[in-house]
């Protein structure tokens, strides 16, 4: 159990590192991956996972944003940069990291929103990602609902 918790903590830290690096990239450009390696906590995170998140999201950001946009009640440009990056991480994981259960993706996004976002930003992020999960993982959601 301790090993599983340590891995979960390292992955959570990787998401936090990715959020910070992608946030800086969205605001100022530059090399998000190189920046990530300078952030506090890099040595304690799942570095491979953080690198994958950053590399994949920077490379696919336009497509990821296009999949988010229809689920918003406002324009993508009007989102706070933190909410935007959290949504990018969430939609990437929902679409590309099928080994991560959708509930974990949503919970991690909510925690990022609570830690880094505005007062109720995590609620907005959760609502958008729930819609995306229904679209991207309908079979998994149906299985989970049947088991309850």
VODREN-568273 format. One record per residue (C-alpha): residue number from 0; residue in three letters; y, z, x. Coordinates in pm, 1 decimal. Each point is the difference from the previous one (the first is absolute). Example, Ala and Ser with C-alpha at 12.3 -4.5 7.8 and 13.67 -1.06 7.14 Angstrom:
<nupa 0,'ALA',<-450.0,780.0,1230.0>>;
<nupa 1,'SER',<344.0,-66.0,137.0>>;
END
This chain:
<nupa 0,'UNK',<0.0,0.0,0.0>>;
<nupa 1,'UNK',<240.6,81.4,284.6>>;
<nupa 2,'UNK',<-55.8,-344.5,153.7>>;
<nupa 3,'UNK',<74.5,-167.6,-334.1>>;
<nupa 4,'UNK',<318.3,205.8,-40.4>>;
<nupa 5,'UNK',<107.5,-81.1,356.7>>;
<nupa 6,'UNK',<-50.9,-371.4,-66.1>>;
<nupa 7,'UNK',<194.9,20.8,-326.7>>;
<nupa 8,'UNK',<283.4,182.0,178.5>>;
<nupa 9,'UNK',<6.8,-263.0,276.7>>;
<nupa 10,'UNK',<11.6,-278.7,-259.0>>;
<nupa 11,'UNK',<277.0,174.2,-194.0>>;
<nupa 12,'UNK',<196.9,32.8,323.0>>;
<nupa 13,'UNK',<-64.0,-371.2,68.3>>;
<nupa 14,'UNK',<155.1,-83.2,-338.4>>;
<nupa 15,'UNK',<300.6,219.1,83.1>>;
<nupa 16,'UNK',<41.0,-175.7,335.6>>;
<nupa 17,'UNK',<-35.4,-340.4,-168.8>>;
<nupa 18,'UNK',<259.3,98.1,-260.7>>;
<nupa 19,'UNK',<251.1,101.7,266.4>>;
<nupa 20,'UNK',<-60.3,-309.1,214.2>>;
<nupa 21,'UNK',<10.4,-238.5,-297.1>>;
<nupa 22,'UNK',<313.6,168.8,-133.5>>;
<nupa 23,'UNK',<175.6,-58.1,333.1>>;
<nupa 24,'UNK',<-131.1,-358.0,5.3>>;
<nupa 25,'UNK',<131.0,-67.0,-351.7>>;
<nupa 26,'UNK',<343.5,137.0,86.4>>;
<nupa 27,'UNK',<51.5,-127.4,353.6>>;
<nupa 28,'UNK',<-280.9,-239.2,85.4>>;
<nupa 29,'UNK',<-159.3,26.2,339.8>>;
<nupa 30,'UNK',<-354.5,75.1,103.0>>;
<nupa 31,'UNK',<-139.5,246.5,-254.4>>;
<nupa 32,'UNK',<-322.9,46.3,191.5>>;
<nupa 33,'UNK',<174.6,88.8,325.7>>;
<nupa 34,'UNK',<230.4,236.0,-188.3>>;
<nupa 35,'UNK',<-294.9,172.4,-167.6>>;
<nupa 36,'UNK',<-141.0,101.2,336.7>>;
<nupa 37,'UNK',<319.0,192.9,78.9>>;
<nupa 38,'UNK',<-4.9,209.6,-315.7>>;
<nupa 39,'UNK',<-85.2,367.4,-5.5>>;
<nupa 40,'UNK',<-361.8,46.7,-102.0>>;
<nupa 41,'UNK',<-125.0,-334.8,132.1>>;
<nupa 42,'UNK',<-252.6,178.6,221.4>>;
<nupa 43,'UNK',<-143.0,188.0,-302.4>>;
<nupa 44,'UNK',<-31.1,-293.5,-237.5>>;
<nupa 45,'UNK',<-278.4,-251.2,-54.6>>;
<nupa 46,'UNK',<167.3,-247.3,234.3>>;
<nupa 47,'UNK',<-224.1,-294.1,-83.9>>;
<nupa 48,'UNK',<70.8,45.7,-371.1>>;
<nupa 49,'UNK',<376.2,34.3,60.2>>;
<nupa 50,'UNK',<-0.4,-316.2,212.5>>;
<nupa 51,'UNK',<-190.8,-189.2,-270.3>>;
<nupa 52,'UNK',<238.0,115.3,-272.5>>;
<nupa 53,'UNK',<308.3,-97.4,198.1>>;
<nupa 54,'UNK',<-132.5,-332.7,127.4>>;
<nupa 55,'UNK',<-142.1,-110.6,-334.2>>;
<nupa 56,'UNK',<298.1,111.4,-207.8>>;
<nupa 57,'UNK',<260.8,-159.7,226.5>>;
<nupa 58,'UNK',<-203.9,-320.9,0.6>>;
<nupa 59,'UNK',<-54.6,-8.5,-375.7>>;
<nupa 60,'UNK',<314.8,169.3,-128.3>>;
<nupa 61,'UNK',<124.3,-298.5,-202.3>>;
<nupa 62,'UNK',<-332.8,-43.3,-180.3>>;
<nupa 63,'UNK',<-33.4,374.6,-54.4>>;
<nupa 64,'UNK',<351.8,20.6,-142.8>>;
<nupa 65,'UNK',<-73.9,-296.1,-226.9>>;
<nupa 66,'UNK',<-296.9,189.7,-144.2>>;
<nupa 67,'UNK',<214.4,311.2,-55.0>>;
<nupa 68,'UNK',<300.0,-169.4,-165.3>>;
<nupa 69,'UNK',<-157.5,-72.9,-343.1>>;
<nupa 70,'UNK',<-79.9,369.8,-43.4>>;
<nupa 71,'UNK',<355.1,122.2,56.3>>;
<nupa 72,'UNK',<258.7,87.9,-262.1>>;
<nupa 73,'UNK',<275.9,-102.8,243.2>>;
<nupa 74,'UNK',<41.8,-235.6,293.6>>;
<nupa 75,'UNK',<-185.6,59.1,323.0>>;
<nupa 76,'UNK',<332.5,-4.1,185.5>>;
<nupa 77,'UNK',<126.2,293.2,-208.3>>;
<nupa 78,'UNK',<-282.6,229.7,111.2>>;
<nupa 79,'UNK',<68.8,257.6,266.0>>;
<nupa 80,'UNK',<-140.1,-111.7,335.6>>;
<nupa 81,'UNK',<-241.6,295.4,-4.1>>;
<nupa 82,'UNK',<-139.8,-87.4,-344.7>>;
<nupa 83,'UNK',<-29.0,-363.2,103.1>>;
<nupa 84,'UNK',<-199.4,83.8,312.1>>;
<nupa 85,'UNK',<-224.3,247.2,-184.8>>;
<nupa 86,'UNK',<-75.3,-271.9,-254.6>>;
<nupa 87,'UNK',<-78.4,-244.3,282.0>>;
<nupa 88,'UNK',<-245.9,244.8,152.7>>;
<nupa 89,'UNK',<-154.9,72.3,-340.7>>;
<nupa 90,'UNK',<-41.6,-360.8,-109.8>>;
<nupa 91,'UNK',<-137.6,-94.5,341.2>>;
<nupa 92,'UNK',<-262.0,273.5,-21.8>>;
<nupa 93,'UNK',<-88.0,-87.6,-360.1>>;
<nupa 94,'UNK',<-39.5,-368.1,82.6>>;
<nupa 95,'UNK',<-146.1,8.7,350.4>>;
<nupa 96,'UNK',<-157.9,341.2,64.7>>;
<nupa 97,'UNK',<-262.3,5.1,-272.6>>;
<nupa 98,'UNK',<-194.0,274.9,179.4>>;
<nupa 99,'UNK',<284.8,238.7,-87.3>>;
<nupa 100,'UNK',<-39.2,115.4,-362.0>>;
<nupa 101,'UNK',<294.1,-92.4,-220.6>>;
<nupa 102,'UNK',<57.8,366.7,-85.5>>;
<nupa 103,'UNK',<41.5,76.4,370.4>>;
<nupa 104,'UNK',<248.9,-286.5,37.2>>;
<nupa 105,'UNK',<203.6,130.0,-294.1>>;
<nupa 106,'UNK',<-14.5,363.1,114.9>>;
<nupa 107,'UNK',<105.3,-90.7,352.8>>;
<nupa 108,'UNK',<291.4,-208.6,-131.1>>;
<nupa 109,'UNK',<110.9,288.9,-222.5>>;
<nupa 110,'UNK',<-11.8,239.4,296.0>>;
<nupa 111,'UNK',<205.4,-242.0,211.9>>;
<nupa 112,'UNK',<250.3,-23.2,-284.2>>;
<nupa 113,'UNK',<26.1,376.3,-29.8>>;
<nupa 114,'UNK',<40.9,43.5,376.2>>;
<nupa 115,'UNK',<233.1,-289.4,79.2>>;
<nupa 116,'UNK',<144.1,-131.3,-326.1>>;
<nupa 117,'UNK',<258.9,101.7,-253.4>>;
<nupa 118,'UNK',<-45.4,269.8,-263.0>>;
<nupa 119,'UNK',<-211.1,-197.3,-247.9>>;
<nupa 120,'UNK',<-82.9,-302.3,215.0>>;
<nupa 121,'UNK',<-366.3,98.7,15.0>>;
<nupa 122,'UNK',<-26.7,-32.8,-379.8>>;
<nupa 123,'UNK',<139.4,-352.3,11.8>>;
<nupa 124,'UNK',<-232.9,-94.7,287.1>>;
<nupa 125,'UNK',<-298.6,142.3,-188.2>>;
<nupa 126,'UNK',<82.3,-200.1,-313.5>>;
<nupa 127,'UNK',<31.3,-327.4,189.0>>;
<nupa 128,'UNK',<-316.2,57.5,205.3>>;
<nupa 129,'UNK',<-199.6,93.4,-311.4>>;
<nupa 130,'UNK',<91.6,-338.9,-150.8>>;
<nupa 131,'UNK',<-94.9,-173.8,323.0>>;
<nupa 132,'UNK',<-329.4,190.1,17.2>>;
<nupa 133,'UNK',<-85.6,-116.0,-352.5>>;
<nupa 134,'UNK',<62.5,-357.6,112.1>>;
<nupa 135,'UNK',<-164.6,17.5,343.5>>;
<nupa 136,'UNK',<-291.5,237.5,-63.5>>;
<nupa 137,'UNK',<-96.1,-13.9,-368.0>>;
<nupa 138,'UNK',<-374.2,48.5,64.6>>;
<nupa 139,'UNK',<52.7,309.7,213.9>>;
<nupa 140,'UNK',<232.8,153.0,-258.8>>;
<nupa 141,'UNK',<-249.4,-73.1,-279.0>>;
<nupa 142,'UNK',<-279.6,168.4,199.9>>;
<nupa 143,'UNK',<211.0,309.4,61.6>>;
<nupa 144,'UNK',<96.5,25.3,-366.9>>;
<nupa 145,'UNK',<-362.5,-36.4,-111.5>>;
<nupa 146,'UNK',<-107.3,280.1,233.0>>;
<nupa 147,'UNK',<246.8,244.6,-157.3>>;
END
